[in-house]
Amino acid sequence: MDHHENEEQNKPHPLPIKPLDARFMFLGTASMSPSSTRNVSGNALQIGKEWTIIDCGEGTQHQILKAKCISPAKINRIFITHLHGDHCFGLPGLLCMINNAVTDTEEDKIVHLIGPRGLRNMTRAALLSSGTATMFRFRIDELWNNNDNSIILKQKNSDHKHLTSNKLRHYSQVFEIPQHPSELPGLNIEPNGKDGASATWVLPPHPGGGNVSTDWTLYAGPLVHTIASVGYVFQEHFHRGKIDTSSTLKERILSTENRSYQKKENGIKNPLQLLGELQQGRSIQIQECSKIVEIKPEDYMTPPTPGRKIAVLGDTCDSRAIASLVANANLLVHESTNYANIEEGEEPETVLQMAVLRGHSTPAMSGTFAKCCAVKLLLLTHFSSRYKGDESKESLAVMDQIVKEAQDHLGHEHVIAARDFMEVPIPIKQHHKGGGKEAGACITPVTSLDATEKASAAADSFLHRAGLS
């Protein structure tokens, strides 16, 4: 049984609680280096009152200050997709920012870090060498994977730069930097979910608990890049429905016989208050035909509401291994580093080959993967510095072309090219711009197996065109 269809994930809550509000914010949408209009990679996901930072390139703490809506003291998780500098060099500064925001009464706060192997050494080196102490505690869990998905290993002619990075890739297997005084022992998480093409991870809950740990299950899956890279999937559990009061339930509760019984035996003057007991998941007893009858909540409960699914992928030129987790996502954040500008004489096949050899994707690749996974809303990010993030006529025209290419391959219009500080709400029911239809309402759901098979075929096609098959 795979992750997407496992019983725990789809099991309704014991109580019909109101789903937590959720929103996604882009803190940086540039690839490799910042520009005057885009910072390097950084994302923020708010679920309830908890914030999760997914990637934090250099300058992320500045972006958080500019965003104004993110409270550093409410950042409970930091997930890193891979250890390229444009995705993680802002981590030490972000931890210091959180430390400055934590008060004396919050010393029991725990920040949960998760990322590929090597994150623990990198974080320890930065904090220990700079003599940085933290009032809060933190735990660093690493995603271990014996299968190297690096595109470098597939290249026929690796130059000195590639060979050097290849030798450095697994330095964390050679030595371990001592534990920081504020650090809790972390987990080395082995792959624990077979997904056809590769192994994926079920992430442990936050060591301090919280609503996200209770209401959501978190996963990670491997991606193909020039170093170990992963994507993260946040899957909300199903929620129980509401008590259907339009049925015969009210009549049974308000019957003369039951009114008399409730008043005499339980001191209840208004039997309708029993509806609250049912809504809270508790059974009630009423009297009918001189007999005591038990009514269970599930007898009059409307169907459960499907939980939301949020997928945020790191750098990748082949996302097939995470397809089963992404299947039917409400929102997918996917990189789209390179785009072939036909008006400037660029050839699509040349740009595709360049992107894939560097472990990146084009809008066509992003849109195709989203289609394979029946994604409802695709958010493109991680753009080359050539594509500015301002609102000039020229910049908007280029981004419109990038969106159009992704839309053509996705098969529907729900594609957005991200800008820094763009905020995307994630409601239970998604509505697209200018209309009342639910976003993705006409999209046919896919099974996890179908998503993997379709994504594998599509990835093979792109790799073949790039000369890597």
Backbone torsions as a table, in degrees:
resi	resn	phi	psi	omega
1	MET	NA	128.3	-175.5
2	ASP	-89.6	174.7	-174.0
3	HIS	-61.8	-44.4	-173.2
4	HIS	-61.6	-29.6	-175.0
5	GLU	-113.2	16.9	-177.2
6	ASN	-75.2	156.8	-172.0
7	GLU	-68.6	-38.7	-175.5
8	GLU	-63.1	-42.6	-177.2
9	GLN	-65.6	-37.6	-175.1
10	ASN	-95.2	2.6	-178.8
11	LYS	-73.9	128.5	-179.3
12	PRO	-64.2	155.5	173.3
13	HIS	-63.3	150.8	175.8
14	PRO	-66.0	-24.0	177.9
15	LEU	-120.6	145.3	-179.8
16	PRO	-81.1	64.5	-175.8
17	ILE	-76.5	160.2	178.6
18	LYS	-76.1	130.4	179.2
19	PRO	-60.0	145.1	179.1
20	LEU	-72.0	144.2	174.0
21	ASP	-64.8	146.8	179.8
22	ALA	-141.1	143.1	175.4
23	ARG	-151.0	154.1	-178.0
24	PHE	-121.5	135.8	178.8
25	MET	-129.5	136.0	175.5
26	PHE	-89.9	122.7	176.5
27	LEU	-97.4	-22.5	177.7
28	GLY	-158.2	133.8	-173.7
29	THR	-126.6	13.0	-180.0
30	ALA	-96.5	156.6	174.7
31	SER	-103.1	144.8	172.9
32	MET	69.3	-59.6	-176.2
33	SER	-142.1	152.5	-179.1
34	PRO	-73.8	160.3	174.3
35	SER	-127.8	-177.8	-179.8
36	SER	-70.5	-14.9	-177.5
37	THR	-118.4	-9.5	179.5
38	ARG	-140.9	138.5	169.3
39	ASN	-92.1	167.6	177.8
40	VAL	-71.9	176.8	-165.6
41	SER	-56.7	132.7	175.1
42	GLY	-169.9	135.5	-179.1
43	ASN	-139.6	151.7	178.4
44	ALA	-133.3	129.4	178.1
45	LEU	-119.3	122.2	176.7
46	GLN	-106.5	125.2	173.6
47	ILE	-125.2	116.1	-171.9
48	GLY	64.3	-125.7	178.2
49	LYS	-101.5	-1.3	-176.2
50	GLU	-93.0	138.2	176.2
51	TRP	-109.4	137.8	171.5
52	THR	-118.5	125.8	174.7
53	ILE	-95.4	126.2	179.1
54	ILE	-114.5	104.7	-172.8
55	ASP	73.1	139.1	178.2
56	CYS	-147.7	85.1	174.8
57	GLY	-67.7	173.2	-179.6
58	GLU	-54.5	134.7	178.8
59	GLY	91.5	2.5	-178.2
60	THR	-61.5	-37.4	-179.8
61	GLN	-65.8	-31.8	174.7
62	HIS	-65.2	-40.6	179.5
63	GLN	-64.6	-36.9	177.6
64	ILE	-64.0	-40.3	177.2
65	LEU	-63.3	-41.8	-179.4
66	LYS	-69.3	-33.6	-179.2
67	ALA	-66.0	-33.9	174.2
68	LYS	70.0	-18.2	-175.9
69	CYS	-96.3	-6.0	-176.8
70	ILE	-101.9	121.0	176.9
71	SER	-89.4	115.1	-179.2
72	PRO	-55.5	-32.2	-179.3
73	ALA	-68.6	-17.1	-179.6
74	LYS	-96.5	3.4	177.3
75	ILE	-79.7	110.8	-176.5
76	ASN	-104.4	-21.7	-177.3
77	ARG	-134.2	144.1	170.9
78	ILE	-132.9	114.2	179.8
79	PHE	-108.6	131.0	178.8
80	ILE	-111.6	129.3	-178.6
81	THR	-79.9	-37.7	176.0
82	HIS	-162.7	169.0	-168.7
83	LEU	-98.7	24.4	167.3
84	HIS	-70.7	144.4	-171.8
85	GLY	-57.2	-34.1	-177.7
86	ASP	-71.8	-1.0	178.5
87	HIS	-118.3	-9.7	-174.4
88	CYS	-144.2	-6.6	-176.5
89	PHE	-70.1	-9.4	175.5
90	GLY	-91.2	1.4	-175.5
91	LEU	-63.4	-48.7	180.0
92	PRO	-58.4	-42.6	178.8
93	GLY	-64.8	-37.4	179.0
94	LEU	-65.2	-40.9	177.9
95	LEU	-63.2	-38.7	176.2
96	CYS	-65.3	-38.5	178.1
97	MET	-62.0	-44.3	177.7
98	ILE	-62.3	-41.3	-179.3
99	ASN	-60.9	-41.5	-180.0
100	ASN	-67.5	-23.0	-177.7
101	ALA	-90.7	-16.0	-177.3
102	VAL	-80.5	131.7	179.4
103	THR	-92.9	172.7	-179.1
104	ASP	-61.0	-27.8	-178.9
105	THR	-81.2	-3.3	-177.4
106	GLU	-114.1	25.8	-177.8
107	GLU	-67.9	-14.4	177.5
108	ASP	-86.0	3.3	-179.9
109	LYS	-64.4	140.4	176.6
110	ILE	-125.4	128.3	173.7
111	VAL	-100.5	125.5	-175.5
112	HIS	-101.3	115.5	178.6
113	LEU	-105.3	136.7	175.8
114	ILE	-136.9	139.4	177.7
115	GLY	-174.9	-178.4	179.9
116	PRO	-64.2	166.0	178.0
117	ARG	-57.3	132.0	-176.6
118	GLY	113.5	-19.2	-179.8
119	LEU	-62.9	-36.6	-177.8
120	ARG	-65.0	-47.6	179.3
121	ASN	-63.0	-42.5	-178.0
122	MET	-62.3	-44.0	-178.3
123	THR	-68.6	-43.2	179.3
124	ARG	-62.5	-43.8	-178.7
125	ALA	-59.0	-44.8	-178.0
126	ALA	-66.5	-44.3	-176.2
127	LEU	-75.2	-43.1	-177.4
128	LEU	-70.7	-43.2	-177.8
129	SER	-67.6	-24.9	179.2
130	SER	-96.7	1.6	179.8
131	GLY	64.3	33.1	-176.5
132	THR	-86.5	121.3	174.6
133	ALA	-104.2	153.3	178.4
134	THR	-127.3	142.4	176.0
135	MET	-72.4	-29.7	-179.9
136	PHE	-92.7	164.5	173.8
137	ARG	-98.4	158.6	177.1
138	PHE	-143.9	154.7	177.4
139	ARG	-130.4	136.0	-179.2
140	ILE	-115.4	112.0	175.2
141	ASP	-101.2	135.1	-179.1
142	GLU	-110.3	142.7	177.3
143	LEU	-92.4	108.9	-178.4
144	TRP	-96.6	139.1	-179.5
145	ASN	-149.8	121.6	-179.8
146	ASN	-76.4	-17.1	-179.8
147	ASN	-91.0	111.9	-179.6
148	ASP	-81.6	116.9	-179.8
149	ASN	-94.5	15.5	-176.5
150	SER	-64.8	133.6	178.4
151	ILE	-69.5	-21.9	-179.0
152	ILE	-60.4	-39.2	-177.1
153	LEU	-65.8	-16.7	-177.9
154	LYS	-96.3	-6.7	-179.9
155	GLN	-79.2	142.4	-177.8
156	LYS	-79.4	-37.2	-175.8
157	ASN	-123.3	86.5	179.6
158	SER	-83.4	129.8	178.8
159	ASP	-83.2	-178.3	-175.1
160	HIS	-61.1	-38.9	179.9
161	LYS	-60.5	-45.0	-179.7
162	HIS	-67.3	-41.0	-179.6
163	LEU	-64.7	-38.0	179.0
164	THR	-64.0	-47.8	180.0
165	SER	-65.0	-29.9	178.7
166	ASN	-65.6	-40.4	-179.8
167	LYS	-69.5	-32.5	-176.9
168	LEU	-83.2	-10.7	-168.7
169	ARG	-58.3	-40.3	-172.9
170	HIS	-110.5	37.5	179.1
171	TYR	-60.0	-28.5	-178.1
172	SER	-68.0	-14.7	176.4
173	GLN	-82.3	-13.4	-174.9
174	VAL	-91.9	-40.7	-178.4
175	PHE	-145.5	161.6	178.8
176	GLU	-131.9	125.6	178.4
177	ILE	-74.7	141.7	-177.5
178	PRO	-57.2	154.2	-178.1
179	GLN	-69.0	141.3	177.5
180	HIS	-73.2	146.2	-178.5
181	PRO	-57.1	-30.6	-179.0
182	SER	-90.2	1.4	-172.0
183	GLU	-91.3	133.2	171.8
184	LEU	-86.0	149.7	178.0
185	PRO	-57.6	130.2	-178.1
186	GLY	-96.6	171.2	-179.8
187	LEU	-102.5	143.8	167.4
188	ASN	-99.7	102.4	-169.9
189	ILE	-88.4	112.5	176.5
190	GLU	-81.3	152.2	176.2
191	PRO	-55.5	132.4	-176.5
192	ASN	-134.0	23.4	176.0
193	GLY	-150.7	108.2	-179.8
194	LYS	-75.8	130.5	-174.5
195	ASP	-126.0	36.3	178.1
196	GLY	81.5	-74.7	-175.6
197	ALA	-79.6	-30.7	-176.6
198	SER	-163.7	-167.4	-177.6
199	ALA	-106.8	146.4	177.9
200	THR	-124.2	171.7	-175.8
201	TRP	-119.7	139.6	165.0
202	VAL	-94.5	124.6	-174.0
203	LEU	-84.4	143.8	178.5
204	PRO	-71.1	154.8	177.5
205	PRO	-68.6	163.1	176.1
206	HIS	-58.9	134.0	-177.3
207	PRO	-60.5	-18.9	178.2
208	GLY	-98.8	4.6	-179.3
209	GLY	76.0	-146.8	-179.4
210	GLY	112.1	167.9	-175.8
211	ASN	-64.1	-36.6	-179.1
212	VAL	-63.9	-42.2	178.7
213	SER	-65.2	-30.8	-178.9
214	THR	-80.7	-40.6	-169.7
215	ASP	-97.9	-13.1	-175.6
216	TRP	-130.5	153.4	169.3
217	THR	-115.7	134.0	-175.0
218	LEU	-111.2	141.8	-178.0
219	TYR	-132.6	165.0	170.7
220	ALA	-139.8	150.7	178.4
221	GLY	-141.6	149.7	-176.8
222	PRO	-76.7	149.0	176.2
223	LEU	-125.1	162.6	177.8
224	VAL	-97.6	119.2	179.3
225	HIS	-147.8	-168.3	-179.6
226	THR	-82.0	-16.2	167.9
227	ILE	-137.3	174.3	-179.3
228	ALA	-56.1	124.8	-177.7
229	SER	-137.1	147.4	-178.6
230	VAL	-135.6	165.5	170.1
231	GLY	-121.1	154.8	-178.9
232	TYR	-116.8	140.8	179.9
233	VAL	-126.5	126.2	178.3
234	PHE	-106.0	113.9	-177.6
235	GLN	-112.6	114.2	176.7
236	GLU	-76.6	140.9	177.5
237	HIS	-70.2	156.4	172.8
238	PHE	-62.4	148.7	175.4
239	HIS	-112.8	142.0	176.1
240	ARG	-63.5	154.1	179.5
241	GLY	-79.0	-163.3	179.3
242	LYS	-106.7	161.6	177.1
243	ILE	-69.9	127.5	-178.5
244	ASP	-83.9	99.1	-177.5
245	THR	-84.2	-4.3	178.7
246	SER	-81.9	-5.6	-178.4
247	SER	-84.2	-162.7	179.3
248	THR	-79.4	1.6	-175.0
249	LEU	-58.7	-47.9	-178.7
250	LYS	-60.2	-42.2	-179.4
251	GLU	-60.8	-39.9	-179.2
252	ARG	-67.9	-41.0	-178.1
253	ILE	-70.7	-36.4	-175.4
254	LEU	-92.2	8.3	178.4
255	SER	-61.2	151.0	-179.7
256	THR	-58.1	-39.9	-179.6
257	GLU	-62.7	-44.8	-177.8
258	ASN	-73.0	-35.2	176.8
259	ARG	-57.1	-46.5	-179.7
260	SER	-63.9	-42.0	-179.8
261	TYR	-63.2	-48.1	-177.1
262	GLN	-63.5	-39.2	-179.1
263	LYS	-68.6	-41.5	-176.6
264	LYS	-75.0	-45.6	-173.0
265	GLU	-88.2	-33.2	-172.9
266	ASN	-120.4	-2.3	179.9
267	GLY	68.2	23.4	-177.8
268	ILE	-95.1	115.2	-179.9
269	LYS	-81.6	-34.8	179.8
270	ASN	-115.9	99.4	-176.9
271	PRO	-60.9	-16.6	-179.5
272	LEU	-63.4	-19.1	178.2
273	GLN	-66.2	-14.9	175.7
274	LEU	-66.3	-22.9	177.2
275	LEU	-61.3	-34.6	178.1
276	GLY	-64.1	-36.3	177.2
277	GLU	-63.0	-44.6	178.5
278	LEU	-62.8	-42.3	-178.6
279	GLN	-64.1	-28.6	178.1
280	GLN	-84.8	5.1	175.4
281	GLY	88.8	13.7	-178.8
282	ARG	-107.9	139.9	177.8
283	SER	-73.2	156.5	177.6
284	ILE	-127.9	163.5	176.0
285	GLN	-120.2	134.1	175.5
286	ILE	-128.8	167.6	177.3
287	GLN	-108.3	127.3	177.7
288	GLU	-138.3	130.9	177.7
289	CYS	52.2	41.0	177.4
290	SER	67.5	14.8	178.3
291	LYS	-121.5	148.6	175.8
292	ILE	-86.2	121.9	-175.6
293	VAL	-117.5	134.3	176.8
294	GLU	-92.1	132.7	174.9
295	ILE	-113.5	122.6	-179.7
296	LYS	-94.6	149.9	-179.1
297	PRO	-56.0	-40.4	-175.5
298	GLU	-67.4	-16.1	179.2
299	ASP	-67.2	-26.6	-176.4
300	TYR	-130.0	23.6	-177.9
301	MET	-90.7	136.0	173.8
302	THR	-70.0	163.4	-178.2
303	PRO	-57.8	149.0	179.2
304	PRO	-65.1	152.2	178.8
305	THR	-91.3	125.3	178.4
306	PRO	-59.6	140.6	178.4
307	GLY	-76.6	159.4	177.8
308	ARG	-78.5	154.2	176.6
309	LYS	-130.5	126.9	-177.8
310	ILE	-122.5	124.1	-178.8
311	ALA	-120.0	127.5	179.9
312	VAL	-126.6	112.8	-174.6
313	LEU	-102.6	146.6	173.8
314	GLY	-84.0	-164.9	-179.6
315	ASP	-63.0	138.1	-174.3
316	THR	-163.6	146.5	168.4
317	CYS	-119.0	2.0	-179.9
318	ASP	-159.7	107.3	-173.8
319	SER	-105.6	13.9	-172.7
320	ARG	-57.5	-34.3	-173.4
321	ALA	-68.3	-17.4	-179.8
322	ILE	-106.7	3.0	-173.9
323	ALA	-58.4	-40.5	-177.4
324	SER	-64.6	-30.6	178.1
325	LEU	-77.8	-33.7	-176.7
326	VAL	-79.0	-20.3	-173.8
327	ALA	-46.4	126.5	176.5
328	ASN	67.1	27.9	179.9
329	ALA	-66.6	143.6	173.2
330	ASN	-70.1	-33.8	-176.0
331	LEU	-145.8	131.2	176.2
332	LEU	-125.5	123.9	172.8
333	VAL	-100.5	117.6	-174.8
334	HIS	-133.6	138.2	178.6
335	GLU	-67.0	153.0	177.9
336	SER	-149.9	69.0	-167.9
337	THR	-67.4	-45.6	-171.8
338	ASN	-120.3	141.2	-179.0
339	TYR	-136.0	135.9	179.4
340	ALA	-85.8	107.4	178.7
341	ASN	-85.2	99.0	-176.8
342	ILE	-59.6	-36.9	-177.8
343	GLU	-64.2	-22.5	178.1
344	GLU	-100.0	11.3	174.7
345	GLY	82.7	14.8	-179.7
346	GLU	-81.9	137.2	180.0
347	GLU	-91.0	128.1	-179.3
348	PRO	-54.3	-41.5	-177.8
349	GLU	-67.4	-36.3	178.5
350	THR	-66.5	-44.3	178.9
351	VAL	-65.8	-39.5	177.7
352	LEU	-59.9	-47.2	-179.2
353	GLN	-62.4	-42.9	178.9
354	MET	-61.5	-43.5	-178.9
355	ALA	-63.6	-48.1	-176.0
356	VAL	-66.1	-41.4	-179.9
357	LEU	-62.6	-24.6	177.4
358	ARG	-97.2	6.0	177.3
359	GLY	78.2	27.2	-176.1
360	HIS	-121.2	178.6	-176.0
361	SER	-124.1	159.7	172.6
362	THR	-105.1	168.1	176.0
363	PRO	-57.9	-35.2	178.7
364	ALA	-63.7	-41.2	178.8
365	MET	-66.4	-41.5	179.4
366	SER	-63.8	-46.8	-179.5
367	GLY	-64.1	-39.0	179.6
368	THR	-65.3	-44.3	178.8
369	PHE	-62.3	-42.4	179.2
370	ALA	-62.1	-37.4	178.0
371	LYS	-66.2	-43.1	179.1
372	CYS	-58.3	-31.1	-176.4
373	CYS	-99.2	4.8	179.3
374	ALA	54.1	47.0	-178.9
375	VAL	-75.9	140.5	-177.6
376	LYS	-83.3	-37.5	-179.9
377	LEU	-139.0	125.0	-179.3
378	LEU	-108.3	124.9	177.4
379	LEU	-112.4	120.4	-178.8
380	LEU	-94.0	141.6	-179.5
381	THR	-152.9	-173.8	177.2
382	HIS	61.9	56.0	-176.5
383	PHE	-88.5	147.3	173.0
384	SER	-55.9	150.7	179.9
385	SER	-62.0	-12.6	177.3
386	ARG	-68.4	-23.8	-175.0
387	TYR	-103.5	101.8	-174.9
388	LYS	-71.5	153.7	-178.0
389	GLY	-104.6	17.7	178.5
390	ASP	-86.9	-176.4	-177.0
391	GLU	-107.7	27.0	174.7
392	SER	-69.4	157.8	-178.0
393	LYS	-59.2	-41.4	-178.2
394	GLU	-67.2	-44.2	-178.7
395	SER	-65.3	-43.0	179.8
396	LEU	-64.2	-35.3	179.9
397	ALA	-64.9	-41.8	179.0
398	VAL	-65.1	-43.9	-179.5
399	MET	-66.0	-33.4	176.1
400	ASP	-63.1	-37.1	178.7
401	GLN	-68.1	-38.8	177.8
402	ILE	-63.5	-44.7	177.7
403	VAL	-61.8	-43.1	-178.1
404	LYS	-60.9	-41.7	179.4
405	GLU	-62.8	-43.0	178.4
406	ALA	-65.6	-41.0	178.9
407	GLN	-61.3	-41.1	-178.9
408	ASP	-60.5	-34.5	-179.0
409	HIS	-89.3	-25.9	178.6
410	LEU	-76.8	-37.8	178.3
411	GLY	96.0	0.6	171.7
412	HIS	-148.9	172.5	-168.1
413	GLU	-88.7	-1.6	-171.8
414	HIS	-83.6	71.9	178.7
415	VAL	-132.3	135.4	178.9
416	ILE	-131.2	132.8	172.0
417	ALA	-89.6	120.0	-171.6
418	ALA	-75.9	151.4	169.6
419	ARG	-125.6	157.3	177.0
420	ASP	-57.0	135.8	179.0
421	PHE	74.5	7.8	173.9
422	MET	-67.7	133.7	-178.8
423	GLU	-115.6	132.3	-178.3
424	VAL	-124.2	112.4	176.1
425	PRO	-70.6	151.1	-179.8
426	ILE	-125.6	77.6	-179.0
427	PRO	-77.6	170.5	176.8
428	ILE	-61.0	-44.0	175.1
429	LYS	-112.1	122.9	-177.7
430	GLN	-94.1	135.1	177.8
431	HIS	-121.7	135.2	-179.2
432	HIS	-86.4	171.0	-175.2
433	LYS	-59.2	134.5	169.3
434	GLY	71.2	13.8	-178.1
435	GLY	-149.3	164.1	-179.1
436	GLY	-97.3	-4.1	-178.7
437	LYS	-73.2	144.7	176.8
438	GLU	-71.3	131.8	-179.8
439	ALA	-59.5	128.2	178.4
440	GLY	79.7	9.5	-176.5
441	ALA	-62.8	-28.6	-177.9
442	CYS	-94.9	4.9	-178.6
443	ILE	-84.1	128.7	179.4
444	THR	-77.8	122.4	179.6
445	PRO	-61.0	153.8	177.7
446	VAL	-120.8	155.0	172.5
447	THR	-80.6	162.5	178.0
448	SER	-59.8	-40.3	-179.6
449	LEU	-65.5	-44.1	178.9
450	ASP	-62.3	-41.4	179.8
451	ALA	-61.1	-43.2	179.8
452	THR	-64.8	-44.5	-179.1
453	GLU	-64.5	-43.5	179.8
454	LYS	-66.9	-43.1	179.9
455	ALA	-66.0	-35.6	178.4
456	SER	-66.0	-44.6	178.7
457	ALA	-63.3	-41.3	-179.9
458	ALA	-66.6	-42.9	179.6
459	ALA	-63.9	-42.2	177.6
460	ASP	-58.9	-39.5	179.9
461	SER	-64.4	-46.1	-179.9
462	PHE	-66.0	-41.7	179.4
463	LEU	-64.9	-37.1	177.4
464	HIS	-63.5	-44.2	179.0
465	ARG	-64.8	-28.9	179.2
466	ALA	-85.5	-1.5	177.3
467	GLY	81.1	23.6	-177.4
468	LEU	-112.0	4.7	-179.8
469	SER	-92.2	NA	NA
